[in-house]
Amino acid sequence: MDNKTPSTTTADKMKTVKAAWNAAPAGPKKDAALKHFRAAEKAQAAHNDAECNRALEAARHALV
């Protein structure tokens, strides 16, 4: 049995970023994050986890 802690999946990251985006106030930061989140959705649909994770990180950063 493997005792390593489970890594966060891309789907989990999508949910987390989406929840943060939903909670964010309207404005330019939310608009920028939405563009990155949509890019992440496209990358996820193309089964490109690396690109999806980059876009999610960009979306998360845009909300800060």
N, C-alpha and C positions, 0 to 999 in steps of 0.2 A: 504494500500500500504506500502511496506517495504522500508524504506529510507536508508538501509544499503548500503555501497558501494559494488559493485560486486567483488567477489574474483577472482583472476587469475585462470583460468582453467588449467588443465594439458596440454591441447592442445595448449593453449597460451604459456605456459612455453616451450613446445617442439619447437614451432616456434622461440621463443626468443633465446633459446640455439643453435638451428640450425643456425640462422642468425649470432650469435657470432662465432660459429665454422667456418662458411663459410668465415668470415672476418679475422680470425686468420691466422697468417703466418704459413707456413709449419714448422714442427719440432716436437720434442717429446711431447710438451704440447698439440698440436693439435691431435697427435696420441692417447694420453691418454684420451683426451676428447671424441674422436670418440668411444673408447671402452665403455665408460660410456653411451654415447648417444645411441649406439646400444642396450645396456642393458635396457635403458629406453624405446626404441621402443618395445622390447620384453615384458616388463612389461605392457606397454600400450595395446599391443595386447591381453594380458592375463587379461585385465581389472583390473590390480593391480595398482591403482593410488598411493598408499603409496610408493611402490617400485620404480615406475616410477619417482616420485618426488625426492626420494633419489638419484637415478642415474643421474637425471638432475642436481641436486645440485652438485654432484661429478664432472660432466662434466663441469659445470660452474666454479667450483673451480680449475679444471685442467688447464683452460685457463688463469687463473690469473697469 
